[in-house]
């Protein structure tokens, strides 16, 4: 969740490090710090607060080697002393670390008994002391020896005062990327910090270390077995991570959705056979026909996209499908079906809960594919096959275009599964036509921005909201409630509409607006009944619909274009993004950096 940056080269390191931290601010953090090697000593500057606060404390420094970090608190409150980097007692070793050391308390007790005095409450300081106490010929060997006694997750970078020409990095469950420059090397937890300098990168695998110098790198395992890494080229440029005239990244990314959908569809739709091509699956028609069940695993919005995907698979392919929170999956000792296809869903491809679910599935012989937005990410590498989302870089914590492209990708997967079974060519052609129409239809929804902003402002005073939907509308309601909660901080709950009268209706009054999702399907009359129940108890109603509703039924109506019924959830989700966005704007929230949250969740 935190941000790591490292640099070795010929340039002054501090500007490179701070610029990298700035590009990682979207990941969520509460403190920041820098350590550089200067005139025979490690100089550390850190602060509780934003990267700008850190920049204000820094002075010009010619040092050409350094490490930097933005911290999201796990052990110890946000404070200057808990901020990274952390040093050992002699200020010889400096460490920045993402992840959680699960046996930190035990190690801390042992080190305290050995005379070590701690200055922070963090688990990371334990690492600095452990490494410093190892008597090894190289820094790499010292780090390796220290990590053998460590339990938990880590992405870490180590600077040694006595070996200033190198940095040692290690990964276990938390991403680390090396950037290859001309006579200089970069280290980061996310390629966003690197693309301004290089597009040649190397992703470390779990259990891998690297010794990095300005001239290059070498990699090995914790067990000291040498490994070989081939650099890859990232397709994104620095401009992809810029606002480009927008007020914030969420607005930018919402407006990019038509183009993102078009990218996801490009080259994947087959009009001749009325199907989809998803070559990354690595499954031939016989293997696709042998699939007897599909399960989607994701967290947060990715989970809700998985619910939409499951509905699409059942409707188009008539294959049993469901979705489950990846965060719960491995802890319930799941029964893994050898005839099932498991789909691991993650924008970043680094979500720790989803990665752990993938590893559990692979251990038990399950067939699992990834649906990710980052090439070379941990989940992509662990699965080895899947669907690349092609959404482009997503910076805002609240996912919009990646969520949309997840659902579009699942529609293509459902179409593919359906066409190797009993979905007719005519029905397949109808879905292909509907998918082709999506970019233009999303443009039309986005064009209603001003009207949705007006509605959001009208109800921004509410302290609570219900989001209600049936069948296709149910996961849409869940995603709508999620968006409102995470960026406006208004308490929102989603319910299946039929459950309203089984308890939640007791909460409805004039101060509790309800957002009701009404697709133009055979449940319109039922959804009208839901709205009438809410109105009869004085509750305001915002209807989000592509159906023809009676005049005056709802207090506000947000209309979306009518497309193919199976694809309705995709279009109905877009106005809920705008509703949450404009509500948060009216309340003066920090849209891209909602409190307590981070973009990429790499700790449990």
N, C-alpha and C positions, 0 to 999 in steps of 0.2 A: 504494500500500500504506500510505502514511503518511496523516496527518490534517492538514487545513488548516482554520483558522477565521479569519474577519476580521469586524470590526464598526466601523460608524460610526453615531453617533446622539447621544442626550442622556444616556444612562446611563453610569456608569463601565464602561469596556470590559473591564477585567481579569476580573471575575466572569463576564461573558458568554463571554469567550474560554476560560477554564479549564473552565467547564461544558460548552462545546462540545467541547473536547479530551477531557473525561471520556466523553462520549457516543461518541467515535470510538476509544476505547481498544481496542475489539474488532478493529480493523483490523490490529493488530500494530505495535509500535514499540519503540525502545530508549532514546529521549531525548525531551525536550520543552522548549519555550521560548515566550516571549511577548515582543513588542515593542510598546510604546505610545508615543504622542506626548505628552510632558508638559513644560510650561514651556519650550518652544522647543527641546527635544532629544528624541531617540529613546532610550528607556530599555529595555534588553534584560535579561531574566532567563531563564536556561536551565540545564538540568542533564541529565546522563546518569541515566536512571532513569525512574520512573513519574510520572504526572501529579500524584499526591499529593506526591511529592518536590518538584515544581515549586511546587505550592500552598504548601508549607511555607516556600519561599524568598521568596515574594511579600509585599509590603507594600501597605497601602491606597493607592490612587492614583486621583485624580479624572479621569484621562485618558478621553476619550470616543471615541478612535480607536485601533485596534490590530490586530495580526495575531498568530497563534499557530500552533504546529506540533507534531506528534509525528512523529519520524523513525524510519525503518527503514533501517539502515545499508546503503549501497551503496559510496560512496567514503569510506573512512576509518572507523576503529573507532568504536563508541559512546563518546562523551566529551563533556565540557562544550563544548570548543572546536569540535567537529564538529556539535553540535546546532544546529538552526535557532532563530530567524532569524539570517541572516548580514548583515553590514554592509560597506559600502565603507570605504576608508581614512579618510574624513572623517566617518564615522558619519552620513552624510546619507541614504543609501538603505538600507532594510532589506528583505530578501526571504525569503519562505518558498516552498518548491518541492517538488513531488512529481514523480517521473520521473527520467530519466537523460539528461544532456547528453553525447552520444556524442563530440563533438569537444572536450570539456572540457580535455584535456591539451594540445591544440594551442593553444587559446585561453589557457590558463594560461601557456604558454611565451611567447606574444606579450605578454601583460600583464606578465609578469615582466621581459621585455626592455625594456618601457616604464617600468619603475621601480615597479611594483605589488608590495607585499609581502603575501603571503597568511598568514593566521593559522590556517587550517583545511586539511584534506585533501579537502574536499568539492568536487563540481562546482558546487554552488549558489553558493558564494562568487564564482565566476567571473561569474555573472549580476549580482550586486550591483556589481561593479567595472565591467562592461561598461555597465550602465545609467547609472552615475554619470559615466562619461566621455563620454556622448553630450551634445552641445550642441543641445538642442531647446527649442522654445517651451513644450511641455507634457510632463508625465510620460508620458502615453500615447504621444507621438511618440518619446520617449527609449526606452521599452520596445520599441516597434515596431522602431526602428532597431537596437537591440541584438539582438533576436530574429532579424533577417534573417541574422545570421552564426552562428546557433546550429543545430546538428543534434541531433536526439533528441526525447525526449518531455518535456513539462512541463505542470504545472498550477501556476501561481504567482500570488502576490499581492505587490505592491510598495507600500511606504510611503515617502514622500519627506518629509524634515524640513521642506523649504521649501514644501510643498503639503499641509499636514496635514488639509485638509478633503476629501481624496479618496484612494482606493486604486485601483490599476490591476491588473487580473487578466488572465491569458491562459491559453489551453488549447491543447495539442496532444498528444493521446493519453492525458491524465490528467485525470480529471473535475474540473470546477469548477461549483458551483451558487450562484446568487444567491438570497437570501431577501429578500422585500419586506415591510417593516414599516411602521408608522405614524410617519413622521419618522425612521426608522432603517433601515439596510440591513445584511444579514448575508451572509457569504461562507463557503463550506465546500466540502470535497471530497466530502461525502456529506450527503444530506438528514437523516440521523439527528442531525446537529448543529444543524439548523434548526427541526425540527418543534415544539420547545418554545416557539418564538417566533412562527413563522408557517407557514402552509401554502401560501402563494403563492410560487412559485419559478420561476426561469428557468435552464435548462441551457445553458451555452455549448457551441458546436460547436468541433471542431478548427479551428485557424487563426483563432480569434476572440479579440478582446480586449474588455474593458469598463472604462470609467472609472466608478467607483462613488462617489457622495456620499450623505450622509444623506437627501437628498431624492429619490434615484433613481439611474438608470444610463443609459449609452448604450453601444452596442456597435458594433464595426467589425472588419474583417479585418486581417491582418498587412499587406495591401497598401493599407490605409487606405480601403477601401470601407465605407461605413456599412451596417449590417445592422439588421433589425427583429426583435425577439423578443417573443413573446406569453407572459405568465406562465401557468403551469399550476397546478392545485391538487393537492397530494399527498394521497393518501387516508389516510395513516397519521397517527396522533396520537402525542404524546409517550409516552403510557402503553404503546404498542406496543413501546417500547424499554426498558421497565422489567422487572425480574425478577418482579414480581407474587407475591412469597412463595416463589419457587423459589430453590434454592441457587445456581444458575448458569443461563446462557442455554441451554446444550445440553439440560439436563433440561427446561426450559420448552418449548423448541422441539420436542423429541421428543413431549411430551404434547400439543402443539398439532396433531399430524399428522392425527388424525381430522377435526378442524374444517377444516384446510387442504385436505385431499382433497375434502371436501364443497364447499368454495368453488370448487375447480378444476372440479368436475363441474357446478356449479349452472348451469342454463340451457343446457348443452352436450350433453345426452343426449336423444335422440329415440326414444321407445319405439314410436311409430307406424311409423317407417321403419327402426327398429333400427340407427340410425347416430348420428353425432356432428355437432354444429355447431361449427365453428371459424371464425367470421366474420373473425377477424383475419388469416387466411391470404390473403384476397383472391383465391381461386382457385375458379372455377366447376367443375361436374362434368366438363366437357370438358377443362379444364386439368388437373384431378386425374387423369383417365384417361390423359392424355398423358405423365405422369411414368413414366419407365422405370427409375428408380433413385433411392434415397434415401441420402444420406450425412450422418451426424451428426458435428459437430465441437465438441469441448469439451476442457477441461483438468481433470485430477484426477477428482473425483467426477462432474462433468458429463460427462466422457468415458465413465465407466462407465455412467452413466444412458443415454448415447447408444448404448452397446452393447446395453443392455436394449431400447431403442427400436428398434434395427435388427432384433433378433430378433422383436419384435412385428410390425413391418412385413412381414417375410418370412413369418411364420406366418399373419397375418390377411389380408394383401393380396397375398401371393405376388409381391411386387416385390423385386428384389435390393436389399439394404441392408447397410450396414456403418457402422462408426464409426472415427474417426481422431483422434489427439491434435491439437488445433488448433495447438499449439506447434510442430509439425513441418511443418504443411501448406504454408505459403507458401515454405518453404526448399527444397522438393524439386521446384519448378517443376511443379506438378500439372497434369494434363490435365483441363480442366473440360468436363464433359458437358452440352451444352445441353438435353438431355432429362432431366436429373437435378434433384432437389430437394435442396438443401443446407440443413441445419438447424444454426444456430449456437446453442450451448447455454451459458448463463452465468447464475448466480444474480444477480450484481451488474449484469450487462449492461455491465461496464467492463473485463473481463478482456482485457489488452492483446494476448495471443497470439490469442485468439478474434476480437477486433476486427480484427487484422491479416489473419487468414484471410478474414474477411468482405470486407474491402477488396480483397484479391487476387481473390476470386471475382467481385466486382462489376466489377473492372477487366477481367476476362476474359469477362464476359457471362454468368456463372452466375446461376441463380435461387436466391436464398438468403432464408430466413426466420429470424427469431430466436425463441428460447425463453428468455425472461428473466423475472426477478422484480421488476424495477425499471422502472416507466414513465418514459420520458424518458431512459433510459440511452443510452450511445453506441451499443451494438449494436442496440438497439431503433430508434434514429433512423437508423442506417446501413442497416438492413434495410428499414425502412418497413412491414413486415408480419410477422406471426408469431403466437405463442401466449404470452399472459401467464400466468404460473404461478399467481398468486393465493395464494402461500404465506404472505404477510405478511412483515414485516421479519424477517430472519434475522441474528442478531448473532454467535453462536458461530462460530469459525473452522471447526469441523467441521460440514459441512452435513448436515442431517437432513431437515427438512420440505421444503426446496427440492428436494433430491434426489428425495424421494418424489413431489412434485408434477411434477417433470420426467417421471418414468416414467409417471405417470398421464396426463399430457398426451400423451405419445407413444403410449400405448395408444389414446387417442381419435383421434389422427392415423392410426394403423394401422387402426382401425375405419372411419374415414371413407374411407380409400383402398381398403379391402377392399370396402366396400359399393357403390362405383362400379365395382367389377370383379365378381369371382365369389364373394364371401362371401355366403352365403345369408341371407335374412331371419331364419331360425331361428338360424343361427350368430351373426348380429349381435345378436339379442335375448339370446342366452346371454351374450355379452360385456357388453352393457349391464347385465344383471342382476348380473354379477360386479363391474362397476365400482360399481354402486349399493351393493353389500354391503361394499365396502372399508373405509369409515370404521368400521363396527361391528367388522369383523375386526381392524383395527389396534388398536382399543380392547382387544380380547381379548389381543392379543400384549403390549401395554403393561401389562396387568393381571398378567402373569407376571414383573414387574420383580424381585420379591424372590428368586424362584428363579434368575433369570439372574444376579443379584448374587451369590448363593451360588456359582454355578459360576465366575463371574469371579474371585472371591476365591480359589477353589481353585487356579486356574492363573495367578494374577497373578505368581507367582515365575518363570515361564518367561522365558527370554531370547529365544527364537525360537518362531514358530508358523507352521504351514502352513494355508492356506485352500484347500480343494479343491472343485471343482464341474465338472459336465458340462453343455454346451449351455445350457439356461436358468440353470443354477446357476453357470456360469463368471463372468459379470460380477458376480453377487452375491458370489462369493468374492473377486473383485478389490476391490470396494467394502469388503467386510469387513476385508480386510488393510489397506486404506488407512486406515480409521477407527482400527484398533488402532495402527498406526504413528504417526499424527499426534497422537493425544492421550495414549497411554500410553508411547510411545517404545520399545515392544517391537518388535524386528525381526520383520516378518511378510511372507511371500511367498504369492502366490496362484498356483496351477497348475491347468490342466485335468487332471482326475483321470486320464485315460488317459496323460498325460505323466509321471505319477509314477514309473513303472517305467523311464522313459527317462533316468534320472539323479538326480532329486531324492530318490528313495527311499533313496539312500545316506545321507542326513542324518537319517533317522527313527530315533529311539531313545526311551528312557523320558523324556528331558528335552525332547522336541520334540512338544508337543500339536498335533493336527490338527483343524481345524474343517471338517467335511464337509457340504456343502449337498446335501440329498437331496429334491428335489421328488417328489411322487406322480405320476410319469409312467412312460413305458415303459422308463426307464433305471434304475429302482429296483434291479433285480438287479445291474446294472453298478456302481452306487454302493455296494451292499452288499459287492461284491467289493473295491472300493477300501478300504473300512473294514477288511475282513479282512486285506488286505495290510499296512496300517499296524499293526493289532493284532498280527499275526504277528511284527513286528519290535519289539514292546514299546512302540509309540507310543500315548499316550493319545488318545482320540477324543471330540470333542464333535460330535454330529450335530444339525443344524438341519433340521427336516423337517416335512412334513405327510403323510408316508407311514407305513404300518404296518411297523415294523422288528422283527426278531426280538429277543426279550427278551435283555438282556445283551450285545447286539452292541457298543454304544458305551458308553463310561464315563459320559457324560452325554448326555441328549437334551433338546433345546429344541424344543417342538412349536408349530406355528402352525396356524391354521384352514385347512381345505381349501376352496379356491375354484375358479374357472375356471383350468385349467392354464396358459393363456397369461399370466395375471396373477400366477402364483406368485412371480416375482422380486420383486415389490413387497412382498409379505408376508414373504418370507424375508429381506429386507434389514433389516427393523425389529429383530429380535432381535440382529443383529450390531451395530447402533447401541448397544443396551443393554449388550451384552457388552463393547464397547470402553469405553463410559462407566464401567461399574462396575470394570473393570480399572484404568483410569486413576485412579479415585477411591481404590481400594485402595492404589495406589502414591503417592497424595498429589500428583498432577499438577495443574497449573493448567488446568482443563478448557477454559475459553473462550479461553485465550491460550497455546496450545502454543508451545514455544520455536521460534524461527527461522521461524515461519509468520505469514501475514497473511490476513485475510479476503478482501480484494479485491486481486488481483495485477495491478497497473497498471504494472509494469516488467518487462522481459525478464530 
